[in-house]
Amino acid sequence: MNNKTGYILGLVSTLVYTLINHGDSNKLIDFIASFVGALIIPLIITYVISLLFKNIELGKIFGITSIVIHIIATIGKLNS
């Protein structure tokens, strides 16, 4: 996986997560806010990891982090 693939994977993961957990609202602004909100946590975690380890690719870590965070969040939402 290279940087571009990681970024695409992270954005697709965020889009799928937002579509699944968005709910009944038909407003575009709600969807955009949910999408941006779903991007913030993986981006923060990716940034912290990139500060700690200088030799890794940012896109690769973003893709992996997004998938893991969104799966954990979806499982948590299903259990509540």
C-alpha positions in Angstrom: 0.0 0.0 0.0 1.4 3.4 -0.9 0.4 6.9 0.3 -2.3 7.5 -2.3 -4.0 4.2 -1.7 -4.0 4.8 2.1 -5.6 8.2 1.6 -8.3 6.7 -0.7 -8.9 3.8 1.7 -9.3 6.2 4.6 -11.7 8.4 2.7 -13.8 5.4 1.5 -13.8 4.0 5.1 -15.1 7.4 6.3 -17.7 7.6 3.6 -19.0 4.0 4.4 -19.0 4.7 8.1 -20.9 8.0 7.6 -23.5 6.3 5.3 -24.1 3.5 7.8 -24.3 5.6 10.9 -25.8 8.8 9.4 -29.4 7.9 10.2 -32.6 9.2 8.8 -31.6 12.8 8.2 -31.9 14.0 4.6 -30.0 17.3 5.1 -26.7 17.7 3.2 -25.2 19.8 6.0 -25.8 17.0 8.5 -24.1 14.5 6.2 -21.1 16.8 5.6 -20.7 17.4 9.4 -20.9 13.7 10.1 -18.2 13.1 7.4 -15.9 15.7 8.8 -16.4 14.5 12.3 -15.6 10.9 11.3 -12.3 12.2 9.7 -11.1 14.1 12.7 -10.2 11.3 15.1 -8.3 9.1 12.6 -6.4 12.2 11.4 -5.4 13.2 14.9 -4.2 9.7 15.7 -2.3 9.5 12.4 -0.6 12.8 13.1 0.5 11.7 16.6 1.9 8.4 15.2 3.7 10.2 12.4 5.3 12.5 15.0 6.5 9.4 17.0 7.8 7.4 14.0 9.5 9.4 11.3 10.0 6.6 8.8 6.4 5.6 8.1 4.1 6.9 5.3 1.3 9.1 6.5 -1.2 7.9 4.0 -0.6 4.2 4.9 -1.2 4.9 8.6 -4.2 7.0 7.9 -5.9 4.2 5.9 -5.2 1.6 8.5 -6.2 3.9 11.4 -9.4 5.0 9.7 -10.6 1.4 9.1 -9.8 0.3 12.7 -11.4 3.3 14.3 -14.5 3.1 12.2 -15.0 -0.6 12.8 -14.6 -0.1 16.5 -17.1 2.8 16.5 -19.6 0.8 14.4 -19.4 -2.2 16.8 -19.8 0.2 19.8 -22.9 1.8 18.2 -24.4 -1.6 17.5 -23.9 -2.8 21.1 -25.6 0.2 22.6 
